[in-house]
């Protein structure tokens, strides 16, 4: 299974999530490519070089060409270690090789998407994974394989769809052994999950002292009930119209000495 996966050129998209981390899978594929004699370039953005190399044997580490964007991605220290063309320039520089087969591991595409336009990244990946040549640069003789780690929960459907359309292979479900050997599993995800212990469901309405649902008879009685604050049209007319023998009401007002009757300054008593 692993050999058949690595036999595919182009872009291999490794989509992970919070529950299923994908860097171990990326390192397993890097190890397999290095041991098969390919030239392996690693574009490290999210972890240090020491952390990425941890767990590899010396023969694997000796075959990795690590391009460090984690230590100083924006070249603030001006040490000259950062590539003058930035992350995309570093990717294009990996293309200039006479090796028969190249594996480029990107850790990760999510970091690049947060710092670069999606269109520019997709165009660069398309050129790399399809063996096209840049102006003035001859393409490698053999295949170019790009292993791209992508944290899918960080991105919307637009970038995910664009990268998925470029990928020849998408790998999501696997088993990683302690030495970074890989055991890819076939079949649906449900068949690979361990069965969970059965937990009986408890009905929360079992011991309630009241009913949450009404019967048909109770609902009809509820609909026919007139609440005290609800007035029918007959009751409204009876309250608004005086009955026979009832005289209309009048309000008599006699101002006292403290009433302000000055029409020119009605706010005189406010001392404004």
C-alpha positions as a Markdown table, in Angstrom:
| # | Residue | x | y | z |
|---|---|---|---|---|
| 1 | Unk | 0.0 | 0.0 | 0.0 |
| 2 | Unk | 2.8 | 2.5 | 0.9 |
| 3 | Unk | 4.8 | 1.6 | -2.2 |
| 4 | Unk | 1.7 | 2.2 | -4.4 |
| 5 | Unk | 1.1 | 5.5 | -2.8 |
| 6 | Unk | 4.6 | 6.7 | -3.3 |
| 7 | Unk | 4.6 | 5.5 | -6.9 |
| 8 | Unk | 2.2 | 8.2 | -7.7 |
| 9 | Unk | 3.7 | 11.5 | -8.9 |
| 10 | Unk | 2.1 | 14.9 | -8.5 |
| 11 | Unk | 0.6 | 16.3 | -5.3 |
| 12 | Unk | -0.3 | 14.0 | -2.4 |
| 13 | Unk | -2.5 | 15.9 | -0.1 |
| 14 | Unk | -2.4 | 14.9 | 3.6 |
| 15 | Unk | -5.4 | 16.4 | 5.3 |
| 16 | Unk | -5.5 | 16.2 | 9.0 |
| 17 | Unk | -7.7 | 17.6 | 11.8 |
| 18 | Unk | -7.5 | 18.2 | 15.6 |
| 19 | Unk | -8.5 | 14.6 | 16.2 |
| 20 | Unk | -6.2 | 13.1 | 13.6 |
| 21 | Unk | -2.8 | 14.7 | 13.2 |
| 22 | Unk | -1.0 | 14.2 | 9.9 |
| 23 | Unk | 2.7 | 15.1 | 10.6 |
| 24 | Unk | 3.5 | 11.5 | 11.5 |
| 25 | Unk | 2.1 | 10.4 | 8.2 |
| 26 | Unk | 4.2 | 13.1 | 6.4 |
| 27 | Unk | 7.4 | 11.9 | 8.2 |
| 28 | Unk | 6.6 | 8.2 | 7.4 |
| 29 | Unk | 6.3 | 9.1 | 3.7 |
| 30 | Unk | 9.5 | 11.2 | 3.9 |
| 31 | Unk | 11.3 | 8.2 | 5.4 |
| 32 | Unk | 10.1 | 5.8 | 2.7 |
| 33 | Unk | 11.2 | 8.2 | 0.0 |
| 34 | Unk | 14.6 | 8.8 | 1.5 |
| 35 | Unk | 15.3 | 5.0 | 1.9 |
| 36 | Unk | 14.3 | 4.4 | -1.7 |
| 37 | Unk | 17.1 | 6.7 | -2.9 |
| 38 | Unk | 15.1 | 9.7 | -3.9 |
| 39 | Unk | 16.3 | 13.2 | -3.2 |
| 40 | Unk | 14.0 | 14.6 | -0.5 |
| 41 | Unk | 13.5 | 18.3 | 0.2 |
| 42 | Unk | 11.6 | 19.4 | 3.3 |
| 43 | Unk | 10.1 | 22.9 | 3.5 |
| 44 | Unk | 9.7 | 23.3 | 7.3 |
| 45 | Unk | 7.3 | 26.1 | 8.4 |
| 46 | Unk | 5.6 | 25.0 | 11.6 |
| 47 | Unk | 8.2 | 23.1 | 13.6 |
| 48 | Unk | 11.9 | 23.4 | 14.0 |
| 49 | Unk | 14.4 | 21.3 | 12.1 |
| 50 | Unk | 15.4 | 19.5 | 15.2 |
| 51 | Unk | 11.8 | 18.5 | 16.0 |
| 52 | Unk | 11.1 | 17.4 | 12.4 |
| 53 | Unk | 14.2 | 15.2 | 12.3 |
| 54 | Unk | 13.5 | 13.7 | 15.7 |
| 55 | Unk | 12.8 | 9.9 | 15.4 |
| 56 | Unk | 14.6 | 9.4 | 12.1 |
| 57 | Unk | 17.7 | 7.2 | 11.9 |
| 58 | Unk | 20.9 | 8.7 | 10.8 |
| 59 | Unk | 20.8 | 7.2 | 7.3 |
| 60 | Unk | 17.4 | 9.0 | 6.8 |
| 61 | Unk | 18.5 | 12.3 | 8.2 |
| 62 | Unk | 21.6 | 12.3 | 6.1 |
| 63 | Unk | 19.5 | 12.2 | 2.9 |
| 64 | Unk | 17.1 | 15.0 | 3.9 |
| 65 | Unk | 17.7 | 18.6 | 2.5 |
| 66 | Unk | 15.9 | 20.8 | 5.0 |
| 67 | Unk | 14.8 | 24.3 | 4.1 |
| 68 | Unk | 14.1 | 26.1 | 7.4 |
| 69 | Unk | 11.3 | 28.7 | 7.3 |
| 70 | Unk | 10.4 | 28.2 | 11.0 |
| 71 | Unk | 13.4 | 30.0 | 12.5 |
| 72 | Unk | 13.2 | 33.3 | 10.6 |
| 73 | Unk | 10.3 | 33.2 | 8.0 |
| 74 | Unk | 10.4 | 36.9 | 7.2 |
| 75 | Unk | 14.2 | 37.3 | 7.3 |
| 76 | Unk | 14.2 | 39.8 | 10.1 |
| 77 | Unk | 17.6 | 38.7 | 11.4 |
| 78 | Unk | 19.2 | 39.5 | 7.9 |
| 79 | Unk | 21.5 | 36.5 | 8.3 |
| 80 | Unk | 21.1 | 35.5 | 4.6 |
| 81 | Unk | 19.7 | 32.1 | 5.5 |
| 82 | Unk | 16.2 | 32.9 | 4.3 |
| 83 | Unk | 15.6 | 32.4 | 0.6 |
| 84 | Unk | 15.4 | 35.8 | -1.2 |
| 85 | Unk | 12.3 | 34.7 | -3.1 |
| 86 | Unk | 10.4 | 33.8 | 0.0 |
| 87 | Unk | 8.6 | 30.5 | 0.5 |
| 88 | Unk | 7.6 | 30.2 | -3.1 |
| 89 | Unk | 11.1 | 31.0 | -4.2 |
| 90 | Unk | 12.3 | 28.2 | -1.9 |
| 91 | Unk | 9.9 | 25.8 | -3.5 |
| 92 | Unk | 11.0 | 26.7 | -7.0 |
| 93 | Unk | 14.7 | 26.4 | -5.9 |
| 94 | Unk | 14.0 | 22.7 | -5.0 |
| 95 | Unk | 13.0 | 22.2 | -8.6 |
| 96 | Unk | 16.5 | 22.9 | -9.9 |
| 97 | Unk | 18.0 | 19.4 | -9.6 |
| 98 | Unk | 19.4 | 16.7 | -11.9 |
| 99 | Unk | 18.1 | 13.9 | -9.8 |
| 100 | Unk | 15.8 | 11.3 | -11.5 |
| 101 | Unk | 13.1 | 11.6 | -8.8 |
| 102 | Unk | 12.3 | 14.3 | -6.3 |
| 103 | Unk | 10.1 | 14.3 | -3.2 |
| 104 | Unk | 9.2 | 17.7 | -1.8 |
| 105 | Unk | 7.6 | 17.6 | 1.7 |
| 106 | Unk | 5.7 | 20.8 | 2.7 |
| 107 | Unk | 5.1 | 21.2 | 6.4 |
| 108 | Unk | 2.6 | 22.7 | 6.0 |
| 109 | Unk | 0.4 | 24.1 | 3.2 |
| 110 | Unk | -1.8 | 25.7 | 5.9 |
| 111 | Unk | 1.1 | 27.9 | 6.9 |
| 112 | Unk | 1.7 | 28.9 | 3.3 |
| 113 | Unk | -2.0 | 29.7 | 2.8 |
| 114 | Unk | -2.0 | 32.0 | 5.8 |
| 115 | Unk | 0.9 | 34.0 | 4.4 |
| 116 | Unk | 0.5 | 33.8 | 0.6 |
| 117 | Unk | -2.4 | 34.2 | -1.9 |
| 118 | Unk | -4.1 | 30.9 | -2.6 |
| 119 | Unk | -3.9 | 31.4 | -6.4 |
| 120 | Unk | -0.1 | 31.9 | -6.3 |
| 121 | Unk | 0.4 | 28.8 | -4.1 |
| 122 | Unk | -1.8 | 26.7 | -6.4 |
| 123 | Unk | 0.0 | 27.8 | -9.5 |
| 124 | Unk | 3.4 | 26.9 | -8.0 |
| 125 | Unk | 2.2 | 23.5 | -6.8 |
| 126 | Unk | 0.7 | 22.8 | -10.3 |
| 127 | Unk | 4.0 | 23.5 | -11.9 |
| 128 | Unk | 5.9 | 21.4 | -9.4 |
| 129 | Unk | 3.6 | 18.4 | -9.4 |
| 130 | Unk | 3.0 | 18.3 | -13.1 |
| 131 | Unk | 6.6 | 18.5 | -14.1 |
| 132 | Unk | 6.3 | 21.8 | -16.0 |
| 133 | Unk | 9.3 | 24.0 | -16.4 |
| 134 | Unk | 9.9 | 27.5 | -15.1 |
| 135 | Unk | 11.3 | 30.1 | -17.5 |
| 136 | Unk | 15.1 | 29.4 | -17.8 |
| 137 | Unk | 14.8 | 26.2 | -15.7 |
| 138 | Unk | 14.9 | 22.7 | -17.1 |
| 139 | Unk | 12.5 | 20.3 | -15.4 |
| 140 | Unk | 13.9 | 17.2 | -13.7 |
| 141 | Unk | 14.2 | 14.0 | -15.7 |
| 142 | Unk | 12.1 | 11.9 | -13.4 |
| 143 | Unk | 8.9 | 12.4 | -11.4 |
| 144 | Unk | 8.3 | 15.2 | -8.9 |
| 145 | Unk | 6.2 | 14.3 | -5.9 |
| 146 | Unk | 4.9 | 16.9 | -3.5 |
| 147 | Unk | 3.7 | 15.8 | -0.1 |
| 148 | Unk | 1.6 | 18.6 | 1.3 |
| 149 | Unk | 0.3 | 18.6 | 4.9 |
| 150 | Unk | -3.0 | 20.5 | 5.2 |
| 151 | Unk | -4.9 | 21.3 | 8.4 |
| 152 | Unk | -8.3 | 21.3 | 6.8 |
| 153 | Unk | -10.2 | 22.8 | 9.8 |
| 154 | Unk | -8.3 | 26.1 | 9.4 |
| 155 | Unk | -9.6 | 26.9 | 5.9 |
| 156 | Unk | -12.8 | 27.4 | 4.0 |
| 157 | Unk | -14.2 | 25.4 | 1.2 |
| 158 | Unk | -12.5 | 27.6 | -1.4 |
| 159 | Unk | -8.9 | 26.8 | -0.6 |
| 160 | Unk | -9.8 | 23.2 | 0.2 |
| 161 | Unk | -11.5 | 22.7 | -3.1 |
| 162 | Unk | -8.6 | 24.3 | -5.0 |
| 163 | Unk | -6.0 | 22.2 | -3.4 |
| 164 | Unk | -8.1 | 19.0 | -3.7 |
| 165 | Unk | -8.5 | 19.6 | -7.4 |
| 166 | Unk | -4.7 | 19.7 | -7.8 |
| 167 | Unk | -4.1 | 16.5 | -5.8 |
| 168 | Unk | -3.6 | 13.1 | -7.5 |
| 169 | Unk | -4.0 | 11.4 | -4.1 |
| 170 | Unk | -5.6 | 12.4 | -0.8 |
| 171 | Unk | -4.6 | 10.4 | 2.3 |
| 172 | Unk | -6.6 | 10.7 | 5.5 |
| 173 | Unk | -6.7 | 7.4 | 7.4 |
| 174 | Unk | -3.7 | 5.4 | 8.4 |
| 175 | Unk | -1.7 | 3.8 | 11.2 |
| 176 | Unk | 1.7 | 5.1 | 12.2 |
| 177 | Unk | 4.2 | 2.7 | 13.8 |
| 178 | Unk | 6.6 | 4.0 | 16.4 |
| 179 | Unk | 9.6 | 3.9 | 13.9 |
| 180 | Unk | 7.6 | 6.0 | 11.4 |
| 181 | Unk | 6.8 | 3.0 | 9.3 |
| 182 | Unk | 3.3 | 3.3 | 7.8 |
| 183 | Unk | 0.4 | 1.0 | 7.7 |
| 184 | Unk | -2.3 | 2.4 | 5.4 |
| 185 | Unk | -5.7 | 0.9 | 6.0 |
| 186 | Unk | -8.4 | 0.2 | 3.4 |
| 187 | Unk | -12.1 | 0.4 | 3.8 |
| 188 | Unk | -14.4 | 3.0 | 5.3 |
| 189 | Unk | -13.5 | 4.8 | 8.4 |
| 190 | Unk | -16.3 | 3.2 | 10.4 |
| 191 | Unk | -14.8 | -0.2 | 9.9 |
| 192 | Unk | -11.5 | 0.9 | 11.4 |
| 193 | Unk | -12.8 | 2.4 | 14.5 |
| 194 | Unk | -12.8 | 0.5 | 17.8 |
| 195 | Unk | -16.4 | -0.3 | 18.8 |
| 196 | Unk | -17.3 | 1.7 | 21.8 |
| 197 | Unk | -19.0 | 0.2 | 24.9 |
| 198 | Unk | -22.8 | 0.5 | 24.8 |
| 199 | Unk | -24.1 | 3.2 | 27.0 |
| 200 | Unk | -27.9 | 2.8 | 27.6 |
| 201 | Unk | -29.8 | 6.0 | 26.9 |
| 202 | Unk | -31.8 | 7.5 | 29.8 |
| 203 | Unk | -35.1 | 9.0 | 29.1 |
| 204 | Unk | -35.0 | 12.5 | 30.8 |
| 205 | Unk | -38.9 | 12.6 | 31.0 |
| 206 | Unk | -39.3 | 9.4 | 33.1 |
| 207 | Unk | -39.7 | 11.0 | 36.5 |
| 208 | Unk | -41.2 | 14.4 | 35.7 |
| 209 | Unk | -44.2 | 15.6 | 37.8 |
| 210 | Unk | -45.8 | 17.2 | 34.7 |
| 211 | Unk | -46.6 | 16.3 | 31.2 |
| 212 | Unk | -44.6 | 17.7 | 28.3 |
| 213 | Unk | -47.3 | 16.8 | 25.7 |
| 214 | Unk | -51.0 | 17.5 | 25.6 |
| 215 | Unk | -53.7 | 15.1 | 24.6 |
| 216 | Unk | -56.2 | 16.0 | 21.9 |
| 217 | Unk | -58.9 | 16.8 | 24.5 |
| 218 | Unk | -56.4 | 18.9 | 26.5 |
| 219 | Unk | -55.3 | 20.9 | 23.5 |
| 220 | Unk | -59.0 | 21.7 | 22.5 |
| 221 | Unk | -59.7 | 22.9 | 26.0 |
| 222 | Unk | -56.5 | 25.1 | 25.9 |
| 223 | Unk | -57.5 | 26.6 | 22.5 |
| 224 | Unk | -61.0 | 27.5 | 23.8 |
| 225 | Unk | -59.8 | 29.1 | 27.0 |
| 226 | Unk | -60.0 | 32.9 | 27.0 |
| 227 | Unk | -57.3 | 34.4 | 29.1 |
| 228 | Unk | -58.0 | 37.4 | 31.4 |
| 229 | Unk | -55.9 | 39.9 | 29.4 |
| 230 | Unk | -57.5 | 38.9 | 26.1 |
| 231 | Unk | -60.6 | 40.9 | 25.1 |
| 232 | Unk | -63.1 | 39.7 | 22.6 |
| 233 | Unk | -64.6 | 42.2 | 20.1 |
| 234 | Unk | -67.9 | 42.2 | 22.1 |
| 235 | Unk | -66.1 | 43.0 | 25.4 |
| 236 | Unk | -64.2 | 45.8 | 23.7 |
| 237 | Unk | -67.4 | 47.4 | 22.4 |
| 238 | Unk | -69.0 | 47.1 | 25.8 |
| 239 | Unk | -66.2 | 48.9 | 27.5 |
| 240 | Unk | -65.8 | 51.7 | 24.9 |
| 241 | Unk | -69.6 | 52.6 | 24.5 |
| 242 | Unk | -71.6 | 53.9 | 27.5 |
| 243 | Unk | -74.7 | 51.9 | 28.3 |
| 244 | Unk | -78.3 | 53.3 | 28.5 |
| 245 | Unk | -78.7 | 55.8 | 31.3 |
| 246 | Unk | -75.0 | 56.4 | 31.7 |
| 247 | Unk | -73.8 | 60.0 | 31.4 |
| 248 | Unk | -70.5 | 61.0 | 29.9 |
| 249 | Unk | -67.7 | 61.9 | 32.3 |
| 250 | Unk | -65.9 | 65.2 | 32.6 |
| 251 | Unk | -62.6 | 66.3 | 34.2 |
| 252 | Unk | -62.5 | 69.6 | 36.1 |
| 253 | Unk | -59.1 | 71.1 | 36.8 |
| 254 | Unk | -58.4 | 74.0 | 39.1 |
| 255 | Unk | -54.8 | 75.2 | 39.0 |
| 256 | Unk | -53.1 | 76.0 | 42.3 |
| 257 | Unk | -50.5 | 78.6 | 43.1 |
| 258 | Unk | -47.5 | 76.4 | 42.1 |
| 259 | Unk | -48.8 | 75.6 | 38.6 |
| 260 | Unk | -46.8 | 77.2 | 35.8 |
| 261 | Unk | -49.2 | 78.9 | 33.4 |
| 262 | Unk | -46.6 | 81.0 | 31.6 |
| 263 | Unk | -47.0 | 80.0 | 28.0 |
| 264 | Unk | -43.9 | 81.9 | 26.9 |
| 265 | Unk | -41.6 | 80.0 | 29.3 |
| 266 | Unk | -43.2 | 76.7 | 30.3 |
| 267 | Unk | -39.9 | 75.5 | 31.9 |
| 268 | Unk | -39.5 | 78.4 | 34.2 |
| 269 | Unk | -39.9 | 76.3 | 37.3 |
| 270 | Unk | -36.9 | 74.2 | 36.3 |
| 271 | Unk | -34.4 | 77.0 | 37.0 |
| 272 | Unk | -32.6 | 76.4 | 33.7 |
